[in-house]
């Protein structure tokens, strides 16, 4: 029976699930839309993953979670480790690309930059405020242009003279883009201009003051867009590598950490594929026992409280111990 390690990255827009073997090779992967329902998408992902590996002599020996819903997912699955996205994306990049020093990661709702030196994360930055440097910016403009987002990259590469579009704000970008259409600018030039606008916004905000060194790795869902990759290479004047599993790198990092955690503990907390059939419910309430007014999250299964988290003092967590590995 071959050992396998599951990594789950649940973000606001997408969810990535990866199975690695003992040699850290990808055995299976899934990339799903979260659609604001992390519990449902994780359960559906587990079912789909189980179908993928049916008949294969595999045993899940460890589970790691990351992403904005990492704690919820970790409780749901019985994770051996729960880590933030910076740790997981940085670790995966160093595993996939030798000598990586800069990681550019752009998702649907946020973006981040990770600086590594000798395989260690030394600095990072995140942009979670403005959508103009994320995938949702391109999705919105693609809908406005009536062009499938899947065709954006190919059209951008056809551009002979990309126009400059104001990219600091989605509203200004749309206004500027409409003006370019009205004066007869070609579609490839407009789309290439949008790609360059996103890259400018990213570098001016997330990358401000950062020393970007090669090798540069570009990952996250937006890395599928060849136009954005070309815009980064033009702006940075250096090659940019898009790894084969660019969309699930967070999951790869989480699975790698799960492998290390289980080797240390000697056993896994994974609850099994049957958790996809249980009726989990998440709810929250505001604790008014002190001026902090913390929002405490409840996770229940079949009307029993499985875990609580979110309070600053630990009071509610003590009432129902989560009992998971290291997390922050």
C-alpha positions, 0 to 999 in steps of 0.5 A, a space after each residue: 500500500 503506497 503512502 499518500 499525503 493530502 494538501 487542501 488549500 481553501 481560498 475565497 474563490 478557489 479550492 485546490 486539493 492535492 495528493 502527494 506520494 512519499 517522494 513528493 510527486 503529485 498523484 492527483 489534483 483538483 481545482 474547484 470553485 469555492 463559491 462561498 461554501 467551503 464545507 460543501 466544496 471540501 466535501 465534494 472535492 473529497 468525493 471527486 478525489 476518492 473517485 480519482 484514486 479508486 482502485 489505486 493501492 493508496 493510504 492517506 497517511 497525513 493531511 495539511 490545510 491552508 488558505 483563508 478557511 484553513 482552520 475550518 477545513 482542518 477541523 472538518 478533515 482532521 488535519 495534522 497541520 494547519 499553516 498559512 498561505 505564505 509558508 505553504 506557497 513558499 515551500 511548494 515553490 522551493 520544491 518545484 523550482 530550484 533556486 527560486 528567490 521570488 514568488 508572485 502569487 495572484 488569486 481571485 481575491 488577493 495577491 501576495 509576494 514571497 521573497 526567499 533566500 536560500 530556501 527560507 522566507 525572509 519577507 512577504 507582502 499581501 494585497 487584500 484591499 483592492 481588487 485591481 491587482 487580482 484575478 477578479 479584476 480580469 474577470 470583471 473586464 473580460 465580462 465587460 468586453 464579452 471575451 471568455 477569460 480563458 481567451 485573454 492570454 492568447 489575445 494579449 500575446 497577439 498585441 502589437 501595440 499594448 495601450 496604457 490603461 489606468 490600472 490603479 482602480 477597477 472603476 478607472 480601468 473600466 472607464 479608460 478601457 471603454 474610451 480605448 474601445 470608442 477610439 477604435 483600439 484593437 481588442 488584443 491591444 486593449 487586453 494586453 494593456 489590461 494585463 500590463 495594468 494589473 502587473 503595474 498595480 501588483 508591483 506598485 502595491 504588493 511589490 513596493 520596496 521589495 528586491 525582486 531577484 531571479 529565479 521568479 516563480 508565478 503561481 495561483 489561478 491567474 498564472 494560467 493567463 499567458 498575457 500576465 506572464 508576458 507582462 511580468 517578464 516585460 516589467 521585470 526584464 527577467 524570465 518568469 517560470 509558471 510551474 506545472 501545478 501553478 493552481 494548486 501550489 498551496 495544496 502541495 505545500 500543505 501536503 509536504 508539511 503534513 508529511 513532515 508532521 506525521 513523520 514526527 508524530 507517528 500517526 495521522 488525525 485524518 478522519 477518512 473520506 466518510 466525512 464527505 457524507 456528514 452534515 457539518 454546519 458552521 455558525 458564529 456568535 459575538 461574545 460580549 463578555 469583554 470589550 473585545 466582542 470577538 466573533 466566535 465560530 462554531 463547527 457542529 456535526 449532527 448537532 454536536 459542537 465539534 470545535 470553536 475558535 476565533 476568541 482572543 482569550 481562548 475561553 471558548 476554545 477551552 470549552 471545546 478543544 480543537 486538538 490540532 497540530 501547530 497553526 498560526 
